[in-house]
Amino acid sequence: MLDPRLLYTFDPDLWESVRGTRPALIHLLDGYIDAGSVTHATGRYLLEVCEHEVLVEFDHDQLHDYRSRRPQMIFDTNQWVGMTDYALVIHRLLDATGKPFLLLTGPEPDTQWNRAAAAVLGIAERLEVSRLITVAGVPMAVPHTRPTLVTAHATEPETVSGNPMWIDRVQIPGSFSHVLEYRAGQAGLLGQGFVAHVPHYLAQAGFPQATQAVISRLAKAAGLAIPMGELADRSAANLASIDSETAEDADFPAVVSALEEQYDRLSNSGAASVPSAEEIGAAVEQFLAEQDPPPDFRR
């Protein structure tokens, strides 16, 4: 393997300011399942509400397949006036108390996964990162009118508690964040993830309630103070918008009512009805096939 350190450059002054603080590293990459836009919206929100600076910038030309994910370009009258600028970066963010943490955002690498994972984990080790955290959303048969369920996973299972009952074992196509968490565990680092259950009928739309749920979980895990007021307002507005848009649909209330009844029954019994491993795998494959290239995070 080529030296992973040749994949990135960093700000030496900012690097030194982070050393010794044992920051959490949150990794939120575009390109995999993102029901309700949970992964992308979480990264965008953290950059909106937290002071941030670019700490590390990866040489994305080595990692991106431009013919697979072509940049969007804008042509105006007689010239090209705009082009998607892909960037894979680690920001240093400060929470509401001034506590630093790290955020890796950008497109999921198309190539050199092992080398890229080694580069990220090398950074994590040299900066004495306390833990690596990711979040995601998966489409589930749950109603938007009930609290968002979140399934946690970790390289140290004893850190996971309160999960809704889930499948014991399943094989699905992996993401770079999955690989990063797996490699983190092999390296003795704590990797954690929080997966929001997004109503299947809203999987292709933004669902800020789920974003709010996973940010609350990651903030608690990392000991971060993240301002949530704006996100709570967006969640309330989204619920009102859903009600308005479905008011003329005679069938929708019956669908939601059935999901509410199932949700409440299973919540009261402490059990859960889950799809089979084959159904989960098929759903993942279908969802990936339907995805459009997501917009880039703005630096």
C-alpha distance (Angstrom), angle and dihedral (degrees) to the residues before:
residue distance angle dihedral
M1 . . .
L2 3.80 . .
D3 3.80 115.0 .
P4 3.85 105.8 -75.9
R5 3.81 90.0 -149.5
L6 3.81 89.1 70.3
L7 3.81 89.3 67.0
Y8 3.81 95.3 73.9
T9 3.78 148.5 30.5
F10 3.80 126.3 -149.1
D11 3.78 143.1 -163.0
P12 3.83 103.9 -104.6
D13 3.81 96.2 -157.6
L14 3.79 93.4 48.6
W15 3.81 89.4 44.6
E16 3.79 91.0 56.7
S17 3.80 91.2 48.4
V18 3.81 90.1 57.4
R19 3.80 96.6 46.5
G20 3.79 113.1 105.4
T21 3.82 95.3 18.6
R22 3.85 94.8 94.4
P23 3.81 93.6 -139.7
A24 3.79 125.0 -165.8
L25 3.81 114.5 -115.8
I26 3.80 114.7 -141.6
H27 3.81 114.7 -164.4
L28 3.82 118.1 -162.3
L29 3.78 113.9 167.9
D30 3.81 130.7 178.4
G31 3.78 120.8 -128.1
Y32 3.81 108.1 63.6
I33 3.80 134.5 72.2
D34 3.80 108.9 -39.1
A35 3.79 106.9 167.1
G36 3.78 110.2 -176.4
S37 3.82 88.2 9.8
V38 3.82 86.4 -89.4
T39 3.81 97.8 151.0
H40 3.79 95.9 44.2
A41 3.80 95.0 40.6
T42 3.80 91.7 50.2
G43 3.79 92.3 54.9
R44 3.79 92.6 44.2
Y45 3.81 92.2 49.6
L46 3.80 94.4 48.7
L47 3.80 89.7 52.3
E48 3.82 90.1 48.3
V49 3.81 97.7 52.5
C50 3.82 102.0 31.4
E51 3.79 129.5 66.8
H52 3.81 106.9 -113.8
E53 3.80 144.7 -179.5
V54 3.82 131.7 -176.1
L55 3.80 109.0 -100.4
V56 3.81 101.8 169.4
E57 3.80 130.6 18.9
F58 3.80 120.5 -166.9
D59 3.80 124.1 -145.0
H60 3.78 91.9 -113.5
D61 3.80 93.9 -177.6
Q62 3.80 86.6 75.0
L63 3.81 92.5 52.7
H64 3.80 106.1 36.6
D65 3.82 128.8 86.0
Y66 3.79 101.2 -149.9
R67 3.81 94.0 -172.9
S68 3.80 90.6 55.0
R69 3.82 94.5 44.6
R70 3.77 105.1 23.5
P71 3.81 118.6 -164.7
Q72 3.79 115.9 -107.6
M73 3.81 111.0 -117.6
I74 3.79 131.2 -165.4
F75 3.80 121.5 -141.3
D76 3.79 117.5 -166.0
T77 3.83 120.0 -171.5
N78 3.79 98.8 -55.7
Q79 3.78 108.6 -8.5
W80 3.80 145.4 49.3
V81 3.80 107.2 -104.4
G82 3.81 104.3 171.7
M83 3.79 144.4 24.3
T84 3.79 136.0 -177.7
D85 3.80 108.5 -101.3
Y86 3.79 108.6 -150.6
A87 3.80 115.0 -153.6
L88 3.80 133.2 173.5
V89 3.80 107.3 -162.5
I90 3.77 144.1 157.2
H91 3.80 114.0 -136.0
R92 3.78 125.5 -160.3
L93 3.81 105.9 -134.5
L94 3.79 131.5 -172.8
D95 3.80 120.9 -145.1
A96 3.81 124.1 -141.9
T97 3.82 91.1 -78.4
G98 3.81 95.1 46.6
K99 3.82 94.2 -101.9
P100 3.83 110.7 149.4
F101 3.79 125.0 -128.7
L102 3.79 135.0 163.2
L103 3.80 131.0 -117.3
L104 3.82 124.0 -164.6
T105 3.82 111.2 -162.5
G106 3.77 138.5 162.6
P107 3.80 138.4 75.0
E108 3.78 118.2 -23.4
P109 3.83 107.5 -106.2
D110 3.81 114.4 -99.2
T111 3.81 94.6 -157.6
Q112 3.82 142.1 21.3
W113 3.81 94.5 35.0
N114 3.79 94.9 163.9
R115 3.80 92.4 48.9
A116 3.82 93.0 44.9
A117 3.81 91.4 48.3
A118 3.80 89.7 49.5
A119 3.81 89.0 51.1
V120 3.82 93.2 52.1
L121 3.80 93.1 44.4
G122 3.81 90.3 47.3
I123 3.80 89.0 55.3
A124 3.81 89.7 46.8
E125 3.79 92.2 52.0
R126 3.80 95.5 46.1
L127 3.80 91.9 48.5
E128 3.83 91.2 43.4
V129 3.81 92.5 -123.7
S130 3.80 110.3 -160.7
R131 3.81 95.3 -146.0
L132 3.79 143.8 -19.7
I133 3.82 117.0 -124.2
T134 3.79 133.6 -173.7
V135 3.81 134.5 175.0
A136 3.79 134.6 -156.9
G137 3.78 143.6 169.4
V138 3.80 126.1 -128.9
P139 3.82 126.7 -170.0
M140 3.81 112.4 -110.1
A141 3.81 138.3 167.0
V142 3.81 94.3 -99.7
P143 3.83 130.9 123.1
H144 3.80 123.7 -111.7
T145 3.81 89.0 -135.4
R146 3.80 94.8 70.2
P147 3.85 131.2 67.4
T148 3.80 113.0 -78.2
L149 3.79 112.8 -102.4
V150 3.82 116.0 -136.3
T151 3.80 126.9 -159.6
A152 3.81 115.5 -156.2
H153 3.80 127.9 -156.0
A154 3.80 131.9 -178.9
T155 3.79 145.3 171.7
E156 3.81 85.7 -116.7
P157 3.84 104.7 51.6
E158 3.80 92.4 -164.9
T159 3.81 88.3 71.1
V160 3.83 90.5 61.9
S161 3.80 120.4 87.3
G162 3.78 140.3 149.6
N163 3.80 97.0 35.0
P164 3.79 119.6 159.4
M165 3.81 107.7 -116.4
W166 3.80 108.5 -80.9
I167 3.76 140.0 174.4
D168 3.80 114.6 -62.3
R169 3.78 97.8 -141.0
V170 3.80 133.6 2.0
Q171 3.80 137.8 162.1
I172 3.82 116.7 -139.3
P173 3.82 137.1 156.2
G174 3.79 108.0 -78.9
S175 3.78 131.5 -129.4
F176 3.79 130.0 -142.8
S177 3.82 88.8 -106.5
H178 3.81 89.2 54.7
V179 3.79 89.8 51.8
L180 3.80 91.1 46.7
E181 3.81 91.9 52.7
Y182 3.80 91.5 46.5
R183 3.81 92.4 49.7
A184 3.81 90.0 45.4
G185 3.79 89.2 57.8
Q186 3.80 91.1 50.2
A187 3.81 88.7 51.6
G188 3.81 92.9 51.0
L189 3.82 95.0 -107.0
L190 3.79 123.2 132.1
G191 3.79 112.4 -112.1
Q192 3.80 121.4 -175.3
G193 3.79 137.0 178.9
F194 3.79 137.7 -172.4
V195 3.81 120.5 -156.0
A196 3.80 119.3 -164.6
H197 3.80 119.6 -148.5
V198 3.81 104.0 -129.3
P199 3.83 121.6 -164.8
H200 3.77 104.7 -99.8
Y201 3.82 91.9 -132.4
L202 3.84 89.6 58.6
A203 3.81 97.7 42.2
Q204 3.80 94.4 111.3
A205 3.82 94.1 47.0
G206 3.78 132.3 67.5
F207 3.81 112.9 -87.0
P208 3.83 108.7 -171.7
Q209 3.82 92.3 -179.8
A210 3.81 88.2 69.2
T211 3.80 91.5 44.9
Q212 3.79 89.3 52.6
A213 3.82 90.9 50.1
V214 3.81 95.8 52.4
I215 3.82 94.7 42.3
S216 3.80 88.6 54.0
R217 3.80 90.1 52.3
L218 3.80 96.2 45.9
A219 3.82 91.8 45.5
K220 3.80 90.7 52.9
A221 3.81 92.2 46.6
A222 3.82 93.3 49.5
G223 3.81 96.7 37.3
L224 3.81 92.6 -118.5
A225 3.81 129.6 153.3
I226 3.81 104.9 -139.7
P227 3.84 118.2 177.3
M228 3.82 105.8 -120.3
G229 3.81 103.1 176.7
E230 3.80 96.6 97.5
L231 3.81 92.1 47.2
A232 3.81 91.4 49.6
D233 3.82 88.9 53.6
R234 3.81 90.8 50.0
S235 3.80 90.6 50.2
A236 3.80 92.1 52.4
A237 3.81 91.4 46.9
N238 3.81 90.6 48.9
L239 3.80 92.3 53.1
A240 3.80 89.9 50.5
S241 3.81 90.3 48.8
I242 3.81 92.2 51.0
D243 3.81 90.6 50.8
S244 3.80 91.0 49.0
E245 3.81 95.4 47.2
T246 3.82 94.1 47.6
A247 3.81 97.3 42.3
E248 3.81 91.4 100.3
D249 3.83 94.6 46.7
A250 3.80 107.2 98.8
D251 3.81 93.5 -168.3
F252 3.81 99.5 47.0
P253 3.85 98.3 76.5
A254 3.81 90.6 55.0
V255 3.79 91.3 51.0
V256 3.80 92.7 49.5
S257 3.79 91.7 44.8
A258 3.80 91.6 54.1
L259 3.80 90.9 49.4
E260 3.82 90.9 47.8
E261 3.80 90.9 51.4
Q262 3.80 91.2 50.2
Y263 3.82 92.3 45.0
D264 3.82 92.9 49.7
R265 3.79 93.9 44.6
L266 3.78 93.4 50.6
S267 3.82 92.9 42.9
N268 3.81 91.1 52.8
S269 3.79 93.0 47.0
G270 3.80 94.4 45.2
A271 3.80 90.2 -127.9
A272 3.76 132.3 106.4
S273 3.75 137.2 -149.1
V274 3.77 109.0 -132.2
P275 3.78 133.0 178.6
S276 3.77 121.6 -109.4
A277 3.80 121.8 -93.9
E278 3.80 89.3 -105.8
E279 3.82 91.9 51.9
I280 3.81 91.9 49.3
G281 3.80 92.0 49.6
A282 3.81 92.0 48.2
A283 3.81 91.5 48.1
V284 3.81 91.5 51.2
E285 3.80 92.2 49.6
Q286 3.82 91.4 49.1
F287 3.79 93.9 46.5
L288 3.81 92.3 50.3
A289 3.80 90.9 49.6
E290 3.82 91.2 53.5
Q291 3.78 96.8 50.9
D292 3.79 121.7 115.3
P293 3.81 118.3 -150.9
P294 3.83 104.8 -84.3
P295 3.81 123.2 -128.5
D296 3.78 116.0 -94.1
F297 3.76 125.3 -104.2
R298 3.79 109.9 -107.2
R299 3.76 114.9 -121.2
